[in-house]
Amino acid sequence: MFSDRARIQVQAGRGGDGALSFRREKYVPKGGPDGGDGGRGGDVVLVADPDLRDLSRFRRERLFKGGRGGHGGGSGKHGADGDRVELAVPVGTQVFDADGNLVVDLAHAGAQAVLGRGGPGGRGNRQFASPTRQTPRFAEVGGAGEEAEFELRLKLLADAALVGLPNAGKSSLLTRISNAKPKIADYPFTTLEPVLGTVDASDGRQLVAADVPGLIEGASEGIGLGHDFLAHLERARLLVHVIDAAAGDPVEQFRTIDRELSKYGAGLEMRPQVIVLNKLDLLPEAPAFEPADERIQRVFALSCATGAGVEEFRRALFELVPEPDEQRSDDGLADFLVYRPAPKGRPFKILRTDRGFRVTGRVPEGEELEDALRAAGAKTGDEVEVGDEILEFQ
């Protein structure tokens, strides 16, 4: 089953703890602090993969965790950074946060976006040494990684998208002009999900064409199959309006679908179009169809059953598809990214001591403090210094 929406939860890795250590060398009775810093937690990253077609992978798995950073060691040893988790998604995937805001649009192959940043590593006790504090007996605990829930929505990228009423012959046309092999039958709604195909030119150029499930009157309001897939037309640079010329007035068929595109919005009503009058093999001659509409570039009369006129249409596509916008990036970054301010640091810090933990800064109350200590590794019976008080963790 084709999946164009999914919900995922990401949890970036926690940073490793700084080490609490002192030099222990022969003939050095009072070695100084030498605890190294913890490693940074692993990020959770989305990567646009041109070989993927939908989001079905995320039906089986929803929670993705980055690796925890390694703890620092003695002799100034720095902990290893946590493993980064990369999630491959189809090109054209958009990411929305829990409030429905668009966070990122992965609109070209190789685009990446960090959905969860790993937590910082804790500082080892050598970082706290100073002329007045030569033997710090505490080290910093690693910070938590970011956690969030996102909705993924796929909008296919196609140069040309085939639209029309059910049984107009869109799948047959896509089979004739491209390498796609969609299901073809003589009944409506044969196509239940979008199908992509590559159209080749003799000079080596290529286009991507998409067959979208048939639309009916009321599709923009959720009637029929088309409403779920109208979003996949938003990125198409050219709409190919396929009409069954043997099924009645082609002008009325065109108007029916055009009204649905206009009601849906998103600029579809302004998109350049070509008209394909299909099934001419069932008629003595091609019907007259000359709409006075500046959006319509050309009208083609053909038969997918016999192949008549198909090659002319295929060659013309390469001239009619508008040039792409010069907005795509080649630097590996996402094409669109809503500004997300870096999360503010916690107003308190947790330090590991030789007898337990110390909390500094604005000390939280209740569950927030308990959760933070538990995440830092506190166990029942550990000593916790909070201000001038010494508590026992329960």
C-alpha positions in Angstrom: 0.0 0.0 0.0 1.3 3.4 -1.0 2.0 5.6 2.1 2.3 9.4 1.8 1.9 10.2 5.4 3.6 9.0 8.6 4.1 10.1 12.2 7.5 9.6 13.9 9.1 10.3 17.2 12.8 11.1 17.5 15.0 11.1 20.5 18.5 12.3 20.0 21.3 10.7 22.1 22.3 11.9 25.5 25.8 13.3 25.9 28.4 11.3 27.8 29.4 12.2 31.3 32.6 14.0 32.1 35.1 12.0 34.1 36.0 12.5 37.7 39.7 11.5 37.8 43.1 12.4 39.2 46.5 11.5 38.0 47.8 8.4 39.7 51.5 8.0 38.8 54.4 6.6 40.6 56.4 9.3 42.4 53.6 11.9 41.8 51.8 11.8 45.2 49.5 14.7 44.5 48.5 14.5 40.8 46.1 17.1 39.5 42.6 16.5 38.0 42.7 14.8 34.6 39.1 13.8 33.9 38.2 14.1 30.2 35.0 15.4 28.7 32.1 13.2 27.6 31.2 12.7 23.9 28.3 14.4 22.2 25.0 12.5 21.7 24.1 11.3 18.3 21.7 13.3 16.1 18.6 12.0 14.3 18.7 13.1 10.6 16.5 12.8 7.6 18.1 12.2 4.2 16.2 12.5 0.9 16.9 9.3 -1.1 15.9 9.3 -4.8 15.5 5.5 -4.8 12.5 5.6 -2.4 8.9 6.0 -3.5 6.9 6.3 -0.3 6.9 6.3 3.5 5.8 2.7 4.1 8.9 2.0 6.1 7.5 4.2 8.9 4.3 2.1 9.3 6.5 -0.6 11.0 8.7 1.7 13.1 8.0 5.0 14.7 10.6 5.7 17.4 14.1 6.5 16.4 16.9 7.1 18.9 20.4 8.5 18.5 23.3 6.9 20.2 24.6 8.0 23.6 27.9 9.8 23.8 30.7 7.9 25.5 31.9 8.9 29.0 35.2 10.8 29.4 38.1 9.0 31.0 41.2 9.6 33.0 44.4 11.1 31.4 42.1 13.6 29.7 40.5 11.0 27.4 37.5 12.4 25.5 34.4 10.2 25.2 33.3 9.1 21.7 30.4 10.8 20.1 27.2 8.9 19.9 26.1 7.1 16.7 24.1 9.4 14.3 20.9 7.9 13.0 20.0 8.6 9.4 16.5 8.0 8.2 16.1 7.8 4.4 12.9 9.3 3.0 11.7 9.9 -0.6 12.6 13.1 -2.3 9.7 15.5 -1.8 9.1 14.7 1.8 7.9 17.6 4.0 8.2 17.6 7.8 5.7 19.2 10.1 6.0 19.7 13.9 3.4 18.9 16.5 1.8 22.3 16.0 1.4 21.7 12.2 4.2 24.1 11.2 6.3 23.2 8.2 9.8 22.6 9.5 11.6 21.3 6.4 11.0 20.5 2.8 13.4 17.8 1.3 12.8 18.7 -2.3 16.0 17.4 -3.9 18.1 14.2 -3.7 20.7 14.3 -0.9 19.0 17.0 1.1 19.4 16.6 4.8 17.7 17.9 7.9 18.5 17.4 11.6 15.3 16.6 13.5 16.9 15.9 16.8 20.2 17.3 18.0 22.3 15.2 20.3 23.0 16.4 23.9 26.3 18.0 24.8 28.9 16.0 26.5 29.6 16.7 30.2 32.9 18.4 31.2 35.5 16.4 33.0 36.9 17.7 36.3 40.0 19.0 34.8 37.8 21.7 33.1 36.9 23.0 36.5 40.4 23.4 37.8 41.5 26.9 38.7 44.3 28.6 40.8 41.8 28.7 43.7 40.3 25.3 43.1 43.1 22.9 42.3 41.4 19.6 43.1 37.8 19.8 41.9 36.0 16.7 43.0 33.1 16.9 40.6 32.4 16.5 36.9 29.5 17.5 34.7 26.8 15.0 33.5 26.0 14.9 29.8 23.0 16.8 28.6 19.9 15.2 27.2 19.2 15.1 23.5 16.2 16.7 21.8 13.0 14.8 21.7 10.0 15.6 19.4 7.2 14.2 17.3 6.8 15.0 13.6 4.5 14.3 10.8 6.0 13.4 7.4 4.0 14.2 4.3 5.1 13.2 0.8 4.4 15.3 -2.3 5.8 13.6 -5.4 8.1 15.4 -7.7 7.2 15.1 -11.3 7.8 17.2 -14.4 4.4 16.3 -15.8 1.3 14.9 -14.0 -1.6 13.1 -15.8 -5.0 14.1 -14.5 -8.5 13.3 -15.6 -11.7 11.4 -15.0 -11.6 7.7 -14.1 -11.1 5.4 -17.1 -9.8 8.3 -19.3 -6.7 6.2 -20.2 -4.0 7.9 -18.0 -2.4 4.6 -17.1 -2.3 3.4 -20.7 -0.7 6.7 -21.8 1.9 6.5 -19.1 2.7 3.0 -20.2 3.1 4.1 -23.8 5.5 7.0 -23.1 7.5 5.8 -20.1 9.1 2.8 -18.4 6.2 2.6 -15.9 4.0 -0.5 -15.7 0.8 0.6 -13.9 -2.2 -1.7 -13.7 -4.5 -1.2 -16.7 -8.1 -2.4 -16.9 -11.4 -1.4 -18.6 -13.1 -0.2 -15.4 -12.9 3.1 -13.4 -10.5 3.6 -10.5 -7.9 1.1 -11.8 -5.2 3.3 -10.4 -5.4 3.4 -6.6 -2.1 5.1 -5.9 0.3 7.5 -7.8 2.7 5.9 -10.3 5.9 7.5 -11.5 7.6 6.7 -14.9 10.7 8.0 -16.7 10.2 9.4 -20.2 13.4 9.2 -22.4 14.3 11.4 -25.3 16.5 10.4 -28.2 19.1 12.9 -27.2 19.4 11.5 -23.6 17.1 13.9 -21.8 14.7 12.5 -19.3 11.4 13.6 -17.7 9.4 12.2 -14.8 5.7 11.7 -15.5 3.1 10.8 -12.8 -0.2 9.0 -13.1 -2.5 10.2 -10.3 -5.8 8.3 -9.4 -8.8 9.5 -11.3 -10.7 12.5 -10.1 -14.4 12.9 -9.9 -16.7 15.9 -9.2 -16.3 16.7 -5.5 -12.8 15.4 -5.3 -11.6 18.6 -3.7 -14.1 18.0 -0.9 -13.0 14.5 -0.2 -15.3 12.6 -2.6 -13.7 9.6 -4.4 -10.0 8.7 -4.4 -8.6 11.9 -5.9 -8.7 14.1 -2.8 -6.0 12.1 -1.0 -3.7 12.5 -4.0 -4.4 16.1 -5.2 -1.4 17.2 -3.1 0.9 15.2 -5.4 0.0 17.6 -8.3 1.4 20.6 -6.4 5.0 20.1 -7.5 4.2 19.1 -11.2 5.4 21.7 -13.6 2.9 20.7 -16.3 -0.6 19.1 -16.0 -1.5 16.7 -18.8 -5.3 16.6 -18.9 -6.4 13.3 -20.4 -9.9 13.1 -21.7 -11.9 10.1 -23.0 -13.0 11.6 -26.4 -15.5 8.8 -26.9 -17.3 9.3 -23.6 -19.2 12.5 -24.4 -18.5 16.2 -24.6 -14.8 16.8 -24.0 -15.3 20.4 -23.1 -17.6 19.4 -20.2 -15.1 16.7 -19.0 -12.4 19.3 -19.0 -14.5 21.8 -17.0 -15.4 19.2 -14.4 -11.8 18.5 -13.5 -10.7 22.1 -13.9 -13.3 23.1 -11.3 -11.9 20.6 -8.8 -8.3 21.8 -9.3 -9.5 25.4 -8.8 -11.4 24.5 -5.6 -8.3 22.6 -4.2 -6.1 25.7 -4.7 -2.4 25.6 -4.1 -1.9 27.2 -7.5 -3.2 24.2 -9.5 -5.7 26.4 -11.3 -2.9 28.5 -12.7 -0.6 25.6 -13.8 0.3 25.2 -17.5 -1.7 22.4 -19.1 -1.9 20.3 -22.3 -5.0 18.5 -23.4 -4.9 14.9 -24.6 -8.0 13.6 -26.4 -7.7 9.8 -26.1 -9.5 6.8 -27.6 -9.7 8.2 -31.1 -9.8 4.7 -32.4 -13.4 4.5 -31.2 -14.4 7.6 -33.2 -14.7 8.4 -37.0 -12.8 11.6 -36.4 -11.3 13.8 -33.7 -13.8 16.0 -31.9 -13.4 19.8 -32.1 -11.7 21.1 -29.0 -10.2 24.6 -29.2 -10.6 26.2 -25.7 -9.7 29.9 -25.4 -7.6 29.4 -22.3 -4.1 30.8 -22.0 -3.1 28.0 -19.6 -3.5 25.3 -22.4 -0.3 25.0 -24.4 -1.5 22.5 -27.0 -4.2 19.9 -27.7 -3.2 16.4 -28.8 -5.5 13.8 -30.4 -4.3 10.2 -30.0 -5.1 6.6 -29.3 -3.3 4.7 -26.6 -4.8 1.5 -27.9 -3.3 1.7 -31.4 -0.4 4.1 -30.6 -1.5 6.7 -33.2 -0.3 10.1 -32.2 1.5 8.9 -29.0 5.1 9.5 -30.3 4.3 13.0 -31.3 2.9 13.7 -27.9 6.0 12.1 -26.2 8.4 14.3 -28.2 6.4 17.4 -27.6 6.5 16.9 -23.8 10.2 17.9 -23.7 9.4 21.2 -25.3 6.2 22.0 -23.3 7.4 21.2 -19.7 8.5 24.6 -18.2 12.1 24.9 -17.1 12.6 24.2 -13.4 13.0 27.0 -10.9 16.6 27.8 -10.2 16.1 27.4 -6.5 17.3 23.9 -5.8 20.4 23.6 -3.7 23.4 21.4 -4.4 25.1 21.8 -1.0 23.3 19.0 0.7 21.0 21.3 2.7 17.2 21.2 2.6 15.5 23.5 0.1 13.4 25.1 2.7 13.9 25.2 6.5 11.8 27.1 9.0 14.1 28.8 11.5 14.2 26.8 14.7 16.1 28.6 17.5 18.6 26.4 19.4 17.1 25.1 22.5 17.9 27.2 25.6 20.2 25.6 28.1 18.8 24.2 31.3 18.8 26.8 34.1 20.5 24.2 36.3 23.4 21.7 35.9 24.0 18.4 37.4 27.6 17.5 38.5 28.8 14.1 39.5 30.9 14.1 42.7 32.9 11.5 44.4 30.0 10.9 46.7 27.0 11.3 44.4 25.7 14.4 42.6 25.5 18.1 43.0 22.8 20.4 41.5 23.8 24.0 40.7 21.9 27.0 39.3 18.1 27.4 39.5 17.2 24.2 41.3 13.9 22.7 40.0 11.3 21.1 42.2 9.6 17.8 42.3 9.5 15.5 39.3 11.6 17.7 37.1 14.6 17.3 39.5 13.9 13.6 40.0 13.7 12.9 36.3 16.9 14.9 35.6 18.8 13.0 38.3 17.5 9.7 37.2 18.5 10.4 33.6 22.0 11.4 34.9 22.3 7.9 36.5 21.3 8.5 40.1 20.3 5.5 42.0 18.5 5.0 45.4 20.8 5.9 48.2 23.1 8.3 46.2 24.0 11.5 47.9 22.6 14.7 46.2 23.9 18.2 47.2 21.3 20.9 46.6 22.4 24.2 47.8 23.4 23.8 51.5 21.4 20.6 51.9 22.6 17.0 51.4 19.8 14.7 50.4 19.5 11.0 49.7 18.1 10.1 46.3 15.0 7.8 46.5 
